[in-house]
Amino acid sequence: MKRILSAVVFALSSAVSATTFTAPSYAAEQQAPTNVRGSVISYAGSTLKVKTREGKTVDVALADDWKLAGVASAKVADIKPGDFVGIASLPKAGGGDGALEVLIFPPAMKGTGEGSYGWDLKPKSSMTNATVADAVKGVDGRTVTVTYHGKEKKIAIPDGTPVVTIAAASKDDDLVPGAVVFISAENAASGPVAHQVVVGKNGVVPPM
C-alpha cells in the first residue's frame, strides 16, 4: 500500500527538486504520518530540532533522501482562473467553505495531489488541491470556484487570508534558528523521520 506523506508537501518538494520525487512507500500496518509545525531551534547533520506550535521540543530525524522546499508570500490578486491551488478551509456557518490559507502551485505542478481530503490545520478543516474555474472579487475578499475529479467546490477567501507560492530554499541559509517549518514526518520507534521539510522564506510562516 502506497501512502503519500502529504499531497501538499509532495508537490512542494517535487517542484524544487532537480529530479523526479518519489513518495515513500509504507506498509499498511504503519501509522499515519505526523505533521510537525513550529520553529527551528537548530539544524545539524541529520537532525532538525523544532519547537512545535504546542510548545514541545521535537528532534526530527532527516532521512537520507530528504528534500527542502520554501514558501514565499503571494497575494490573493495573483489567483487566476486556470491556476492550480491548494486551499485549506473550514465549513462556514452559512454554508460553503472559508479559506484558512492558499498555496498557488507553478503550472508544471498542475494536477499534483488533486482532490479534497481531511486536514489537521484546525479541527474539521480540509485541504483541496484543485483548478480555479473562476475567481470573483467581492466586498470582503474573493470567492473561487475550484474543480477536481469532475467535482466543483466554492471557497471564500477573506481579505487577510495567507497566500503563498513555492520558492527555492537552501538548507544552510534557510534552516536557521527561528525559521518556521512544516514537516509531514513518518512515525518511527525512535521518533519522527522527515523525507520533506517546508520552510518559510523571508519571515513567511508556512500556512499549511
C-alpha positions in Angstrom: 0.0 0.0 0.0 1.5 3.3 -1.1 0.9 6.3 1.1 1.9 9.9 0.4 3.1 11.8 3.5 1.2 14.9 2.3 0.0 15.9 -1.1 1.0 19.5 -0.4 4.5 18.7 0.8 4.9 16.2 -2.1 4.1 18.9 -4.6 6.4 21.4 -3.0 9.3 19.0 -2.9 8.7 17.9 -6.4 8.7 21.5 -7.7 12.1 22.4 -6.3 13.8 19.0 -6.9 16.0 18.6 -9.9 14.9 15.0 -10.3 11.5 13.3 -10.1 10.5 13.0 -6.5 9.1 9.6 -5.4 6.8 9.4 -2.4 7.9 7.0 0.3 6.1 3.6 0.4 4.8 2.2 3.7 3.3 -1.0 4.8 -0.4 -0.9 5.6 0.1 -1.6 9.3 2.3 1.5 9.8 0.8 4.6 11.4 -0.3 7.7 9.5 2.3 10.5 9.2 2.6 13.2 11.9 2.5 16.8 10.9 5.1 18.9 12.8 4.6 22.7 12.7 7.0 25.0 14.6 10.2 27.0 14.6 13.7 25.7 14.1 15.9 25.5 17.2 18.9 24.0 15.4 19.9 22.1 12.3 22.9 19.8 12.4 23.8 16.9 10.3 20.8 14.6 10.0 18.7 16.1 12.9 16.4 19.1 12.9 15.4 20.3 16.4 12.0 22.1 16.3 9.9 23.9 18.9 6.4 23.0 17.9 3.4 25.3 18.0 2.2 23.4 21.0 5.4 24.3 22.8 7.2 21.0 22.8 10.7 20.4 21.6 11.0 17.6 18.9 14.1 16.1 17.3 13.2 15.3 13.7 15.5 12.8 12.0 16.2 13.7 8.4 16.1 10.7 6.0 19.0 10.2 3.6 16.8 11.3 0.7 15.2 14.3 2.4 14.4 17.4 0.4 13.7 21.0 1.3 11.2 23.4 -0.2 10.4 27.0 0.6 7.3 29.1 0.5 7.2 32.8 -0.2 4.5 35.4 0.1 1.9 36.0 -2.7 -1.3 37.9 -3.0 -4.9 36.9 -3.4 -5.0 39.0 -6.6 -2.4 36.6 -8.0 -5.0 33.8 -8.1 -6.3 33.5 -11.7 -8.7 31.1 -13.5 -6.8 28.1 -14.6 -4.3 28.2 -11.7 -3.8 25.0 -9.7 -4.1 25.8 -6.0 -4.1 24.0 -2.6 -6.6 25.6 -0.2 -7.0 24.6 3.5 -10.5 25.6 4.6 -13.3 25.3 7.2 -17.0 24.9 6.7 -18.8 28.3 7.1 -21.9 28.6 9.4 -23.9 29.9 6.5 -22.8 27.2 4.1 -19.8 26.7 1.8 -16.2 26.8 2.9 -13.9 29.6 4.1 -10.2 29.5 3.3 -7.6 29.3 6.0 -4.7 29.5 3.6 -3.9 29.3 -0.1 -0.9 27.8 -1.9 -0.5 28.7 -5.6 1.3 25.9 -7.5 3.5 26.6 -10.5 2.0 25.5 -13.9 4.3 22.4 -14.1 2.7 21.0 -10.9 -0.9 21.2 -12.1 -2.8 18.1 -11.0 -0.4 17.1 -8.2 -2.3 15.6 -5.3 -5.7 16.6 -6.9 -8.7 16.1 -4.6 -10.2 17.2 -1.3 -9.5 15.4 2.0 -9.3 15.9 5.7 -6.5 18.2 7.1 -5.3 18.9 10.6 -4.5 22.6 10.4 -7.6 23.1 12.6 -10.4 20.8 13.7 -12.8 20.0 10.9 -10.5 21.6 8.3 -10.0 20.1 4.8 -7.4 20.5 2.1 -8.4 20.9 -1.5 -5.9 20.7 -4.4 -7.8 21.8 -7.5 -8.0 24.1 -10.5 -9.6 27.5 -10.3 -12.6 27.7 -12.6 -13.3 31.3 -11.8 -12.4 33.9 -9.2 -14.8 36.8 -8.3 -13.7 39.8 -6.2 -16.2 40.9 -3.6 -16.5 43.5 -0.9 -15.0 41.2 1.8 -12.5 39.3 -0.3 -12.6 36.8 -3.2 -14.6 33.6 -3.9 -13.1 31.0 -6.1 -14.8 28.0 -7.7 -12.4 25.1 -8.0 -12.8 21.8 -9.8 -11.3 18.4 -9.2 -12.1 14.9 -10.5 -15.3 16.3 -12.1 -16.5 17.9 -8.8 -16.9 21.6 -8.0 -16.4 23.5 -4.8 -16.8 27.2 -3.9 -14.4 28.6 -1.3 -14.4 32.1 0.1 -11.0 33.7 0.6 -11.5 36.6 3.0 -9.1 39.6 2.9 -6.0 38.8 5.1 -6.0 35.1 4.3 -2.4 33.9 3.9 -1.5 33.3 0.3 1.9 31.7 -0.6 3.7 30.2 -3.5 6.7 27.9 -4.0 10.3 29.2 -3.7 13.7 27.6 -3.7 15.3 27.1 -0.3 18.8 26.4 0.9 19.5 24.1 3.9 22.3 26.2 5.1 20.7 29.6 4.5 17.1 29.0 5.4 17.1 26.3 8.1 18.3 28.8 10.7 17.1 29.3 14.3 13.7 30.9 14.3 12.7 29.9 10.8 9.2 28.4 10.7 8.8 24.9 9.2 6.1 22.4 8.3 7.1 18.8 8.3 5.0 15.7 7.5 7.0 13.0 9.2 7.0 9.3 9.3 6.4 7.8 12.7 9.3 5.6 13.8 10.1 4.0 17.1 12.9 6.5 17.6 10.7 9.5 16.8 9.6 11.4 13.7 11.5 10.9 10.4 11.2 13.5 7.7 11.6 13.0 3.9 10.4 16.5 3.2 10.7 19.8 5.0 8.9 23.1 4.1 10.4 26.3 5.4 9.1 29.9 5.2 11.2 32.4 3.3 11.8 36.0 4.5 9.7 35.6 7.6 6.8 33.9 5.9 5.0 31.3 8.0 4.1 28.1 6.0 0.3 28.4 6.5 -0.4 24.7 5.7 
